Amino acid sequence: MQNEHSIRSVVIVGGGTAGWMTAAALANAIRTGCSITLIESDEIGTVGVGEATIPPIRTFNETLGIDENEFVKATQGSFKLGIEFVDWGSQGNRYFHPFGTYGRQFDLLPLHQYWLTAKARGEAPELQDLCMAWAAASRGKFAPPLTEQRSVLSTYDYAYHFDAGLYAQFLRRYAEARGVVRIEGKIGDAELDGESGHVSHVTLQDGRRIEGDLFVDCSGFRGLLIEGALETGYQDWRHWLPCDSAYAAPCERAGAFTPYTRSTARAAGWQWRIPLQHRTGNGYVFCSSFISDDEAAATLMANLDGKALADPRKLTFVTGRRNLFWNRNVIAIGLSGGFMEPLESTSIHLIQAGIAKLLALFPDRHFDPLVRDEYNRLAIAEFERIRDFIILHYKLTTRSDSELWRYCSAMEVPETVTWKIEHFRRHGRLVQRDADLFGPPSWLAVHVGQGNLPEATDPLLPLRGVDHAEHLRKLEAALARAAEGLPDHGDYIARNCAAA
């Protein structure tokens, strides 16, 4: 029941994916007693290249009551079973990071321990061939997983590729239908309360004054409130993740309509490929210390599947995070809180995660520091665990053909990364910390895919007295049979969710 201390007004500064995801989620959660206002300007562009996601996005949409097929239609979307990495561990190397598990655990120890034993004898299939997501993805197949746990068709997960601009429009319609008020305009200034130091109101360039109790900063890299008004500070992670620029360009859809994202390592960074219904999204994330802008743009444009639909657009960034995501009465969500290069498609997830924490720890007008500190603790932990997983890709390379890869293979990494690398290198163990978004199957995919094979298996393995090489062969065959029975990715979309 509402009381005198309840938040009466939320002001969201900025639109785009972050702003409208926040507005939609708040509109769904707050039914009475609190206004929600979003300020954005049509003159200010959005980054708009985050077109690939990870499975938790499905939970976000489901919580809002969004029909999957309608959402995919509206956003020119497609389905994603994981990410294929090309030339990362070494040139000519390929591996797949799947959404889902490798088979299903059938003994006390994880399946990959038995795979390591079989591999040492030369009797093992490729690790990814023991994964339902790859069995389907490699054949261009897709259908939602089954709920019947005895079926191998229940052992994978999925996410989406979609046009982020269309998703923002879709959520704007959703939010405005539920009472969110959009104000068109540019913010000129933010005023702080002289006693509390909180943001009391923002003033638009035309003089309009917008007051609020709680402000959500979705203004992108600029961080108009979290940094511009509150000077929160920023942690720079470029010594671990040196890429600081990207060129993005869409092209006509050509070639296989793959149900997965592809990341191809280049001399000074990596290139993404994201297939949508109406186009393919492409970009080259690179380190400006090791390549010129002209060369980076030329590399991207020379490696497109089809005809370019626009000139390459440059983005610059500093990988890292704000010292605080929640400062006083301002919460930074999206790029205003920090930037993580999109190697593992986490940009939209970090928006979603910020929103989930806001709803779980929603304040009143006292803005209890205990609540704020818990939000920051959780947000920082998640950001740093994702950072560690991305660092793993760079650190485990054996490439020495360019300055970037020589730098990455030799660089010192956080203890939290070294700890995981060494546990796997010694006994093939996948250890975890709290708030790990990416679980053991994800870390296993990168360790094995990039050649960090263990020196020994789990010491318990020889004491089990079992040999499951035959089980692995049967599993590979069962996955292949199941995948062959699935519809083609394009056919599934044509039947269920083709855009007009």
KALIN-V798064 format. One record per residue. N is the residue number from 1. SS is DSSP state (@ for helix, = for strand, . for the rest). PSI is psi in radians with two decimals (NA if undefined). Layout:
BEGIN
N;SS;PSI + N;SS;PSI
END
This chain:
BEGIN
1;.;2.37 + 2;.;2.50 + 3;.;-3.12 + 4;.;-0.30 + 5;.;0.00 + 6;.;2.60 + 7;.;2.22 + 8;.;-0.38 + 9;=;2.33 + 10;=;2.26 + 11;=;2.11 + 12;=;2.11 + 13;=;1.84 + 14;.;2.54 + 15;.;-2.12 + 16;@;-2.88 + 17;@;-0.81 + 18;@;-0.83 + 19;@;-0.78 + 20;@;-0.49 + 21;@;-0.75 + 22;@;-0.80 + 23;@;-0.76 + 24;@;-0.77 + 25;@;-0.73 + 26;@;-0.70 + 27;@;-0.60 + 28;@;-0.58 + 29;@;-0.60 + 30;.;2.00 + 31;.;-0.38 + 32;.;2.69 + 33;.;0.04 + 34;.;2.17 + 35;=;2.61 + 36;=;2.10 + 37;=;2.37 + 38;=;2.24 + 39;=;2.19 + 40;=;2.80 + 41;.;2.29 + 42;.;-0.34 + 43;.;-0.36 + 44;.;2.09 + 45;.;2.85 + 46;.;2.82 + 47;.;-0.92 + 48;.;0.43 + 49;.;-0.01 + 50;.;1.41 + 51;.;-0.05 + 52;=;2.54 + 53;.;3.12 + 54;.;2.88 + 55;.;-0.55 + 56;@;-0.32 + 57;@;-0.49 + 58;@;-0.67 + 59;@;-0.72 + 60;@;-0.88 + 61;@;-0.72 + 62;@;-0.68 + 63;@;-0.60 + 64;.;-0.07 + 65;.;0.43 + 66;.;2.27 + 67;.;2.26 + 68;@;-0.81 + 69;@;-0.68 + 70;@;-0.69 + 71;@;-0.81 + 72;@;-0.72 + 73;@;-0.85 + 74;@;-0.43 + 75;.;0.20 + 76;.;0.67 + 77;.;2.98 + 78;=;-3.12 + 79;=;2.68 + 80;=;2.15 + 81;.;-0.05 + 82;=;-2.86 + 83;=;2.29 + 84;=;2.25 + 85;=;2.22 + 86;=;2.23 + 87;.;0.41 + 88;.;-1.04 + 89;.;-0.71 + 90;.;2.84 + 91;.;2.35 + 92;.;-0.11 + 93;.;2.43 + 94;=;2.51 + 95;=;2.94 + 96;=;2.27 + 97;=;1.87 + 98;=;2.73 + 99;.;1.85 + 100;=;-2.88 + 101;.;2.97 + 102;=;1.80 + 103;.;-2.50 + 104;.;2.45 + 105;.;2.24 + 106;.;0.02 + 107;.;-3.12 + 108;.;-0.64 + 109;.;2.73 + 110;.;2.67 + 111;@;-0.65 + 112;@;-0.37 + 113;@;-0.69 + 114;@;-0.58 + 115;@;-0.71 + 116;@;-0.70 + 117;@;-0.80 + 118;@;-0.64 + 119;@;-0.70 + 120;@;-0.48 + 121;.;0.00 + 122;.;0.42 + 123;.;0.15 + 124;.;2.50 + 125;.;3.08 + 126;.;2.49 + 127;@;-0.75 + 128;@;-0.35 + 129;@;-0.09 + 130;@;0.33 + 131;=;2.21 + 132;@;-0.63 + 133;@;-0.72 + 134;@;-0.63 + 135;@;-0.72 + 136;@;-0.83 + 137;@;-0.73 + 138;.;-0.35 + 139;.;0.09 + 140;.;0.54 + 141;=;2.65 + 142;.;2.42 + 143;.;2.68 + 144;.;2.59 + 145;.;2.74 + 146;.;2.76 + 147;.;-0.24 + 148;.;1.91 + 149;.;-0.32 + 150;.;-0.20 + 151;.;2.48 + 152;@;-0.31 + 153;@;0.11 + 154;@;0.04 + 155;.;0.22 + 156;=;2.91 + 157;.;3.09 + 158;.;2.84 + 159;=;-2.70 + 160;=;2.75 + 161;=;2.40 + 162;.;2.89 + 163;.;1.96 + 164;@;-0.59 + 165;@;-0.72 + 166;@;-0.59 + 167;@;-0.73 + 168;@;-0.71 + 169;@;-0.71 + 170;@;-0.80 + 171;@;-0.51 + 172;@;-0.78 + 173;@;-0.74 + 174;@;-0.84 + 175;@;-0.78 + 176;@;-0.57 + 177;@;-0.31 + 178;.;0.36 + 179;.;-0.04 + 180;.;2.33 + 181;=;2.17 + 182;=;2.30 + 183;=;2.16 + 184;=;2.20 + 185;.;2.83 + 186;.;2.44 + 187;=;2.27 + 188;=;-0.59 + 189;=;2.76 + 190;=;2.33 + 191;=;2.33 + 192;=;2.49 + 193;.;2.27 + 194;.;-0.42 + 195;.;-0.87 + 196;.;-0.38 + 197;.;0.05 + 198;.;2.74 + 199;=;2.13 + 200;=;-0.65 + 201;=;2.84 + 202;=;2.58 + 203;=;2.23 + 204;=;2.84 + 205;.;-0.41 + 206;.;0.11 + 207;.;-0.22 + 208;.;2.51 + 209;=;2.16 + 210;=;1.99 + 211;=;2.75 + 212;.;2.77 + 213;.;-0.82 + 214;=;2.28 + 215;=;2.33 + 216;=;2.06 + 217;=;1.86 + 218;.;0.65 + 219;.;0.17 + 220;@;-2.74 + 221;@;-0.52 + 222;@;-0.60 + 223;.;1.02 + 224;.;-0.67 + 225;.;-0.88 + 226;.;-0.58 + 227;.;-0.85 + 228;.;-0.74 + 229;.;-0.68 + 230;.;-0.16 + 231;.;0.98 + 232;.;-0.54 + 233;.;2.79 + 234;=;2.44 + 235;=;2.13 + 236;=;2.15 + 237;.;0.35 + 238;.;-0.27 + 239;.;-0.35 + 240;.;-0.59 + 241;.;1.46 + 242;.;-0.21 + 243;.;2.32 + 244;.;0.12 + 245;=;2.83 + 246;=;2.56 + 247;=;2.39 + 248;=;2.46 + 249;=;2.26 + 250;=;2.73 + 251;=;2.91 + 252;.;2.52 + 253;.;2.19 + 254;.;2.79 + 255;.;-2.84 + 256;.;2.39 + 257;.;1.36 + 258;.;2.42 + 259;.;0.80 + 260;.;2.77 + 261;=;2.69 + 262;=;2.39 + 263;=;2.06 + 264;=;2.12 + 265;=;2.34 + 266;=;3.12 + 267;.;-0.60 + 268;.;0.34 + 269;=;-2.38 + 270;=;2.74 + 271;=;2.34 + 272;=;2.66 + 273;=;2.08 + 274;=;1.91 + 275;=;2.13 + 276;.;3.07 + 277;.;-0.68 + 278;.;-0.11 + 279;.;3.05 + 280;=;2.27 + 281;=;2.39 + 282;=;2.63 + 283;=;2.69 + 284;=;1.93 + 285;=;2.20 + 286;=;2.90 + 287;.;2.07 + 288;.;-0.22 + 289;.;-0.34 + 290;.;0.02 + 291;.;2.58 + 292;.;2.80 + 293;@;-0.78 + 294;@;-0.72 + 295;@;-0.67 + 296;@;-0.79 + 297;@;-0.71 + 298;@;-0.67 + 299;@;-0.78 + 300;@;-0.88 + 301;@;-0.42 + 302;.;-0.13 + 303;.;0.72 + 304;.;2.63 + 305;.;-0.64 + 306;.;-2.96 + 307;.;2.32 + 308;=;2.42 + 309;.;-0.11 + 310;.;2.82 + 311;.;2.68 + 312;.;2.40 + 313;=;2.28 + 314;=;2.47 + 315;=;2.49 + 316;=;2.61 + 317;.;2.89 + 318;.;1.92 + 319;.;2.31 + 320;=;-2.83 + 321;=;2.81 + 322;=;2.68 + 323;.;-0.60 + 324;.;2.46 + 325;.;-0.52 + 326;=;2.01 + 327;=;2.08 + 328;.;-2.05 + 329;.;0.46 + 330;=;2.28 + 331;=;2.19 + 332;=;2.16 + 333;.;2.33 + 334;@;-2.60 + 335;@;-0.34 + 336;@;-0.40 + 337;.;-0.39 + 338;=;2.98 + 339;=;2.31 + 340;.;2.14 + 341;.;2.55 + 342;@;0.55 + 343;@;-0.67 + 344;@;0.44 + 345;.;0.78 + 346;.;-0.05 + 347;@;-0.90 + 348;@;-0.58 + 349;@;-0.69 + 350;@;-0.54 + 351;@;-0.88 + 352;@;-0.76 + 353;@;-0.69 + 354;@;-0.72 + 355;@;-0.76 + 356;@;-0.72 + 357;@;-0.64 + 358;@;-0.77 + 359;@;-0.66 + 360;@;-0.48 + 361;.;0.69 + 362;.;2.29 + 363;.;2.97 + 364;.;-3.01 + 365;.;-0.03 + 366;.;-0.42 + 367;.;1.08 + 368;.;2.14 + 369;@;-0.49 + 370;@;-0.73 + 371;@;-0.81 + 372;@;-0.78 + 373;@;-0.62 + 374;@;-0.70 + 375;@;-0.84 + 376;@;-0.67 + 377;@;-0.83 + 378;@;-0.74 + 379;@;-0.74 + 380;@;-0.75 + 381;@;-0.79 + 382;@;-0.74 + 383;@;-0.74 + 384;@;-0.56 + 385;@;-0.68 + 386;@;-0.74 + 387;@;-0.80 + 388;@;-0.72 + 389;@;-0.68 + 390;@;-0.72 + 391;@;-0.67 + 392;@;-0.74 + 393;@;-0.73 + 394;@;-0.75 + 395;@;-0.63 + 396;.;0.09 + 397;.;2.59 + 398;.;0.15 + 399;.;2.48 + 400;.;0.38 + 401;.;-0.12 + 402;.;2.87 + 403;@;-0.72 + 404;@;-0.85 + 405;@;-0.57 + 406;@;-0.71 + 407;@;-0.82 + 408;@;-0.74 + 409;@;-0.45 + 410;@;-0.20 + 411;.;2.63 + 412;.;2.40 + 413;.;2.88 + 414;.;2.63 + 415;@;-0.58 + 416;@;-0.45 + 417;@;-0.80 + 418;@;-0.73 + 419;@;-0.77 + 420;@;-0.71 + 421;@;-0.79 + 422;@;-0.67 + 423;@;-0.71 + 424;@;-0.69 + 425;@;-0.62 + 426;@;-0.82 + 427;@;0.23 + 428;.;0.44 + 429;.;2.41 + 430;.;1.63 + 431;.;2.66 + 432;.;2.76 + 433;.;2.92 + 434;.;2.62 + 435;.;0.39 + 436;.;1.93 + 437;.;-0.72 + 438;.;2.06 + 439;.;-3.01 + 440;@;-0.75 + 441;@;-0.61 + 442;@;-0.83 + 443;@;-0.65 + 444;@;-0.75 + 445;@;-0.74 + 446;@;-0.75 + 447;@;-0.97 + 448;@;-0.76 + 449;@;-0.55 + 450;.;0.30 + 451;.;0.22 + 452;.;1.21 + 453;.;2.46 + 454;.;2.62 + 455;.;-0.47 + 456;.;2.84 + 457;.;3.12 + 458;.;2.26 + 459;.;-0.35 + 460;.;-0.37 + 461;@;-0.88 + 462;@;-0.31 + 463;@;-0.15 + 464;@;-0.54 + 465;.;0.46 + 466;.;2.66 + 467;.;1.98 + 468;.;0.50 + 469;@;-0.70 + 470;@;-0.67 + 471;@;-0.70 + 472;@;-0.71 + 473;@;-0.72 + 474;@;-0.65 + 475;@;-0.79 + 476;@;-0.78 + 477;@;-0.69 + 478;@;-0.70 + 479;@;-0.74 + 480;@;-0.78 + 481;@;-0.77 + 482;@;-0.70 + 483;@;-0.69 + 484;@;-0.47 + 485;.;-0.09 + 486;.;2.70 + 487;.;2.73 + 488;=;2.57 + 489;@;-0.86 + 490;@;-0.68 + 491;@;-0.69 + 492;@;-0.76 + 493;@;-0.75 + 494;@;-0.65 + 495;@;-0.51 + 496;@;-0.56 + 497;.;0.64 + 498;.;2.37 + 499;.;2.64 + 500;.;NA
END
